[in-house]
Amino acid sequence: MDDHHADYGDDVPAWLAGMKQIEHLAPAGADTWLTIVETLSDTAVPLPRTVFNGPNDIRYVPTPDRTGLTLAPGREADPAF
């Protein structure tokens, strides 16, 4: 919503109406997941690995030498990544 605050401002009913117009575009189904890519930044606050750690979630973590990313241990590859 932050990206479109200028469009809707604090008009929650207008925002809800806009969401209602596009809700048919959301994928249907019961499976949900997130693909998390941990930051390589030295100053960013890291997302704890216990957050978004569902059975379908996929997490990429820094390599030991911090020059790239690799799949977190125990996770399967995300075919869309």
URWOPE-V163026 format. One line per field, one symbol per residue. ss: DSSP state (A for helix, B for strand, O for the rest). psi: psi as a letter, one per 40 degrees, with the letter a starting at -180 (. if undefined). A space follows every 10 residues. Layout:
# URWOPE-V163026
ss = ???
psi = ???
This chain:
# URWOPE-V163026
ss = OAAAAAAAOO OAAAAAAAAA AAAAAOOOOO OOOOBBBOOO OOOOOOOOOO OOOOOOOBBB BBOOOOOOBB BOOOOOOOOO O
psi = dddeddddbe gddddddddd dedeeiiiie hiiihhhiie ieeihihiee hffideihhh iiidefeaii hiheiiihee .
